Amino acid sequence: MRTGDRPSASALPLAGRTALVTGGARGIGAAIAHKLGAAGCDVAVLYYNSHAAAEVVCAALRACGRRALAVQADVADPDGVAAAAARVRDALGPVHLAISNAASGVLRPAEQLTRKHWRWCLETNALALHSLAVALAPHMPRGGRLVALSSLGAARALPDYAFVGASKAALEALVRSLAVELGGRGITVNAVQAGVVDTDALRAFPQRQALLDGFAARAPLGGPLAPAQVADAVYLLCLPEAAMISGQTLVVDGGYAIAG
Protein backbone atom coordinates (compact mmCIF):
# COMPACT_ATOMS: atom_id res chain seq x y z
CA MET A 1 0.00 0.00 0.00
CA ARG A 2 1.39 3.40 -0.95
CA THR A 3 1.73 6.03 1.77
CA GLY A 4 -1.52 7.96 2.02
CA ASP A 5 -3.69 5.20 0.50
CA ARG A 6 -6.85 4.42 2.42
CA PRO A 7 -7.41 0.69 3.04
CA SER A 8 -10.44 -0.83 1.33
CA ALA A 9 -13.47 -1.37 3.54
CA SER A 10 -13.12 -5.16 3.28
CA ALA A 11 -9.55 -4.95 4.61
CA LEU A 12 -10.60 -3.24 7.83
CA PRO A 13 -10.62 -5.43 10.97
CA LEU A 14 -14.31 -4.88 11.81
CA ALA A 15 -15.67 -4.54 8.28
CA GLY A 16 -19.25 -5.73 7.87
CA ARG A 17 -20.17 -5.27 11.52
CA THR A 18 -22.68 -2.92 13.08
CA ALA A 19 -21.95 -1.24 16.41
CA LEU A 20 -24.33 0.47 18.81
CA VAL A 21 -22.83 2.98 21.24
CA THR A 22 -24.90 4.51 24.04
CA GLY A 23 -23.90 8.01 25.05
CA GLY A 24 -22.17 8.14 21.70
CA ALA A 25 -22.59 11.84 21.01
CA ARG A 26 -19.84 13.21 23.23
CA GLY A 27 -16.68 12.41 25.16
CA ILE A 28 -15.70 8.77 25.47
CA GLY A 29 -18.78 7.58 23.58
CA ALA A 30 -18.01 9.75 20.57
CA ALA A 31 -14.40 8.56 20.61
CA ILE A 32 -15.62 4.94 20.61
CA ALA A 33 -18.01 5.62 17.73
CA HIS A 34 -15.21 7.16 15.67
CA LYS A 35 -12.78 4.34 16.52
CA LEU A 36 -15.20 1.57 15.55
CA GLY A 37 -16.21 3.45 12.43
CA ALA A 38 -12.57 3.79 11.41
CA ALA A 39 -12.22 0.02 11.87
CA GLY A 40 -15.05 -0.61 9.39
CA CYS A 41 -18.23 -0.62 11.50
CA ASP A 42 -21.52 0.98 10.66
CA VAL A 43 -22.52 2.79 13.86
CA ALA A 44 -25.73 3.63 15.71
CA VAL A 45 -25.19 6.56 18.08
CA LEU A 46 -27.65 6.56 20.97
CA TYR A 47 -28.05 9.84 22.81
CA TYR A 48 -30.36 11.30 25.45
CA ASN A 49 -30.42 15.07 24.90
CA SER A 50 -27.43 15.75 22.61
CA HIS A 51 -29.12 15.50 19.23
CA ALA A 52 -26.94 18.04 17.44
CA ALA A 53 -23.72 16.47 18.73
CA ALA A 54 -24.94 12.99 17.74
CA GLU A 55 -25.62 14.19 14.20
CA VAL A 56 -22.13 15.67 14.01
CA VAL A 57 -20.64 12.28 14.92
CA CYS A 58 -22.86 10.54 12.36
CA ALA A 59 -21.92 13.03 9.65
CA ALA A 60 -18.23 12.35 10.24
CA LEU A 61 -18.84 8.60 10.05
CA ARG A 62 -20.78 8.93 6.80
CA ALA A 63 -17.97 11.02 5.37
CA CYS A 64 -15.72 7.99 5.91
CA GLY A 65 -18.13 5.76 4.01
CA ARG A 66 -19.97 4.24 6.97
CA ARG A 67 -23.68 4.04 7.56
CA ALA A 68 -24.57 5.93 10.72
CA LEU A 69 -27.78 6.54 12.64
CA ALA A 70 -28.52 8.82 15.59
CA VAL A 71 -31.25 7.47 17.90
CA GLN A 72 -32.69 9.19 20.96
CA ALA A 73 -33.13 6.88 23.96
CA ASP A 74 -33.20 6.91 27.74
CA VAL A 75 -30.99 3.98 28.69
CA ALA A 76 -32.54 3.88 32.16
CA ASP A 77 -35.85 2.84 30.55
CA PRO A 78 -35.83 -0.80 29.33
CA ASP A 79 -38.76 -0.16 26.99
CA GLY A 80 -36.92 2.79 25.48
CA VAL A 81 -33.80 0.68 24.96
CA ALA A 82 -35.87 -2.06 23.30
CA ALA A 83 -37.49 0.45 20.95
CA ALA A 84 -34.13 1.99 20.05
CA ALA A 85 -32.60 -1.43 19.42
CA ALA A 86 -35.48 -2.34 17.09
CA ARG A 87 -35.03 0.89 15.16
CA VAL A 88 -31.31 0.21 14.77
CA ARG A 89 -31.92 -3.33 13.52
CA ASP A 90 -34.48 -2.07 11.00
CA ALA A 91 -32.06 0.55 9.67
CA LEU A 92 -28.67 -1.14 9.92
CA GLY A 93 -29.35 -4.84 10.44
CA PRO A 94 -28.23 -7.05 13.34
CA VAL A 95 -26.00 -5.42 15.94
CA HIS A 96 -22.67 -7.19 16.37
CA LEU A 97 -21.06 -4.86 18.94
CA ALA A 98 -22.95 -3.09 21.73
CA ILE A 99 -21.14 -0.57 23.90
CA SER A 100 -22.88 0.49 27.11
CA ASN A 101 -21.20 3.83 27.72
CA ALA A 102 -23.95 6.28 28.76
CA ALA A 103 -23.67 7.20 32.42
CA SER A 104 -25.07 9.64 34.93
CA GLY A 105 -25.01 10.23 38.64
CA VAL A 106 -25.31 12.53 41.60
CA LEU A 107 -22.06 13.88 42.99
CA ARG A 108 -22.68 14.54 46.68
CA PRO A 109 -21.49 13.23 50.05
CA ALA A 110 -23.17 9.91 50.86
CA GLU A 111 -25.21 11.34 53.73
CA GLN A 112 -26.91 13.73 51.30
CA LEU A 113 -27.98 11.03 48.86
CA THR A 114 -31.52 9.68 48.66
CA ARG A 115 -33.39 6.64 47.35
CA LYS A 116 -34.20 8.61 44.21
CA HIS A 117 -30.48 9.19 43.62
CA TRP A 118 -29.79 5.49 44.18
CA ARG A 119 -32.30 4.46 41.54
CA TRP A 120 -31.04 7.11 39.12
CA CYS A 121 -27.47 5.80 39.32
CA LEU A 122 -28.31 2.11 39.27
CA GLU A 123 -30.80 2.31 36.42
CA THR A 124 -28.63 4.51 34.19
CA ASN A 125 -25.25 2.94 34.87
CA ALA A 126 -26.01 -0.74 35.51
CA LEU A 127 -29.55 -1.67 34.48
CA ALA A 128 -28.84 -0.21 31.04
CA LEU A 129 -26.42 -3.05 30.27
CA HIS A 130 -29.08 -5.60 31.17
CA SER A 131 -31.59 -3.81 28.95
CA LEU A 132 -29.16 -3.85 26.04
CA ALA A 133 -28.48 -7.55 26.53
CA VAL A 134 -32.18 -8.40 26.64
CA ALA A 135 -32.94 -6.30 23.56
CA LEU A 136 -29.92 -7.23 21.44
CA ALA A 137 -28.56 -10.66 22.39
CA PRO A 138 -31.44 -12.71 20.89
CA HIS A 139 -30.66 -11.15 17.49
CA MET A 140 -26.88 -10.90 17.85
CA PRO A 141 -24.79 -13.19 15.62
CA ARG A 142 -22.21 -15.49 17.18
CA GLY A 143 -19.09 -13.53 17.87
CA GLY A 144 -21.14 -10.63 19.22
CA ARG A 145 -19.69 -8.35 21.87
CA LEU A 146 -21.13 -6.43 24.80
CA VAL A 147 -18.71 -3.96 26.39
CA ALA A 148 -19.60 -1.78 29.38
CA LEU A 149 -17.73 1.30 30.56
CA SER A 150 -16.85 1.30 34.25
CA SER A 151 -14.63 3.58 36.34
CA LEU A 152 -12.09 3.62 39.15
CA GLY A 153 -14.97 4.28 41.54
CA ALA A 154 -16.10 0.67 41.16
CA ALA A 155 -13.13 -0.42 43.26
CA ARG A 156 -11.99 2.74 45.04
CA ALA A 157 -13.62 5.37 47.22
CA LEU A 158 -13.68 8.68 45.35
CA PRO A 159 -14.96 11.96 46.80
CA ASP A 160 -18.73 12.52 46.36
CA TYR A 161 -18.97 9.34 44.27
CA ALA A 162 -20.68 6.85 46.61
CA PHE A 163 -23.75 5.92 44.56
CA VAL A 164 -22.03 6.24 41.19
CA GLY A 165 -19.23 3.99 42.42
CA ALA A 166 -21.72 1.47 43.78
CA SER A 167 -23.53 1.43 40.43
CA LYS A 168 -20.27 0.80 38.59
CA ALA A 169 -19.42 -2.06 40.94
CA ALA A 170 -22.87 -3.51 40.23
CA LEU A 171 -22.17 -3.08 36.52
CA GLU A 172 -18.97 -5.12 36.75
CA ALA A 173 -20.79 -7.88 38.66
CA LEU A 174 -23.49 -7.92 36.00
CA VAL A 175 -20.82 -8.25 33.30
CA ARG A 176 -19.62 -11.48 34.89
CA SER A 177 -23.11 -12.98 35.13
CA LEU A 178 -24.05 -12.02 31.58
CA ALA A 179 -20.77 -13.45 30.30
CA VAL A 180 -21.71 -16.85 31.73
CA GLU A 181 -25.30 -16.74 30.50
CA LEU A 182 -24.52 -15.51 26.97
CA GLY A 183 -21.38 -17.53 26.42
CA GLY A 184 -23.33 -20.41 24.93
CA ARG A 185 -24.50 -18.07 22.17
CA GLY A 186 -20.93 -17.10 21.32
CA ILE A 187 -21.34 -13.61 22.80
CA THR A 188 -18.65 -12.12 25.02
CA VAL A 189 -19.34 -9.58 27.76
CA ASN A 190 -16.59 -7.42 29.27
CA ALA A 191 -16.02 -4.10 31.00
CA VAL A 192 -13.43 -1.39 30.56
CA GLN A 193 -12.58 0.34 33.83
CA ALA A 194 -11.08 3.69 32.94
CA GLY A 195 -8.97 5.93 35.09
CA VAL A 196 -9.47 9.68 35.27
CA VAL A 197 -10.46 10.85 31.78
CA ASP A 198 -10.39 14.53 30.90
CA THR A 199 -13.87 15.05 29.43
CA ASP A 200 -16.60 17.67 29.67
CA ALA A 201 -18.37 15.38 32.16
CA LEU A 202 -15.41 15.64 34.54
CA ARG A 203 -16.10 19.35 34.90
CA ALA A 204 -19.14 18.45 37.01
CA PHE A 205 -16.87 17.00 39.71
CA PRO A 206 -16.41 19.40 42.63
CA GLN A 207 -12.80 18.24 43.05
CA ARG A 208 -11.96 17.96 39.34
CA GLN A 209 -8.50 19.54 39.50
CA ALA A 210 -7.48 17.48 42.50
CA LEU A 211 -8.52 14.32 40.67
CA LEU A 212 -6.56 15.30 37.58
CA ASP A 213 -3.45 16.25 39.55
CA GLY A 214 -3.57 13.21 41.83
CA PHE A 215 -4.00 10.80 38.94
CA ALA A 216 -1.18 12.33 36.92
CA ALA A 217 1.16 12.23 39.93
CA ARG A 218 0.47 8.60 40.82
CA ALA A 219 0.05 6.82 37.47
CA PRO A 220 3.44 5.55 36.23
CA LEU A 221 2.51 6.41 32.66
CA GLY A 222 1.16 9.81 33.64
CA GLY A 223 -2.24 11.16 32.81
CA PRO A 224 -5.00 11.98 32.64
CA LEU A 225 -6.39 9.68 29.97
CA ALA A 226 -7.80 10.99 26.72
CA PRO A 227 -11.16 9.63 25.49
CA ALA A 228 -9.41 8.08 22.49
CA GLN A 229 -7.26 5.94 24.80
CA VAL A 230 -10.36 4.47 26.41
CA ALA A 231 -11.84 3.90 22.96
CA ASP A 232 -8.69 1.98 22.03
CA ALA A 233 -9.33 -0.47 24.88
CA VAL A 234 -12.95 -0.99 23.82
CA TYR A 235 -11.73 -1.61 20.28
CA LEU A 236 -9.32 -4.30 21.48
CA LEU A 237 -12.19 -6.22 23.09
CA CYS A 238 -14.17 -6.02 19.85
CA LEU A 239 -11.46 -7.53 17.66
CA PRO A 240 -11.74 -11.15 16.48
CA GLU A 241 -8.54 -11.88 18.43
CA ALA A 242 -10.44 -11.20 21.69
CA ALA A 243 -12.95 -13.99 21.07
CA MET A 244 -11.98 -15.92 24.22
CA ILE A 245 -11.93 -12.95 26.59
CA SER A 246 -15.18 -12.73 28.53
CA GLY A 247 -16.40 -11.76 31.97
CA GLN A 248 -13.35 -9.58 32.51
CA THR A 249 -12.75 -5.98 33.54
CA LEU A 250 -9.92 -4.42 31.58
CA VAL A 251 -8.32 -1.67 33.63
CA VAL A 252 -7.01 1.26 31.57
CA ASP A 253 -5.37 3.68 33.97
CA GLY A 254 -1.70 4.07 33.08
CA GLY A 255 -0.78 1.88 36.04
CA TYR A 256 -2.58 4.03 38.64
CA ALA A 257 -4.19 1.09 40.45
CA ILE A 258 -0.91 -0.76 40.96
CA ALA A 259 1.19 2.22 42.05
CA GLY A 260 2.12 2.38 45.70
QUIJO-V607911 format. One line per field, one symbol per residue. phi: phi as a letter, one per 40 degrees, with the letter a starting at -180 (. if undefined). burial: + if it has 24 or more other C-alpha atoms within 12 Angstrom, else -. A space follows every 50 residues. Layout:
phi=???
burial=???
//
This chain:
phi=.cdgccccdccccbdgbbbbbcgccafcccccdcccccchccbbbcabbb ccccccccccccccgccaacbcacccbdcccccccccccccbgdccbbbc bdaaibcaddcccbdccdcdcccccbddcccccccbdcbccdgcbbbbcb adccbbcbdfbdccccccccdcccdcccccccdccgbcbabbccccbcbc cccccdbdcccccccccccdcgicccdcccddccddcccdcccbbagbbc cbaggdcbcc
burial=-------------+++++++++++++++++++++++++++++++++++-+ --+++-++++++-+-+++++++++++++--+++++++++--+++++++++ +++++++---------++-++++++++++++++++++-+++-++++++++ +++++--+-+++++++++++++++++-++--++--++++++++++++++- -+--+--+--++--++--+---++++++++++++++++++----++++++ +++++++---
//
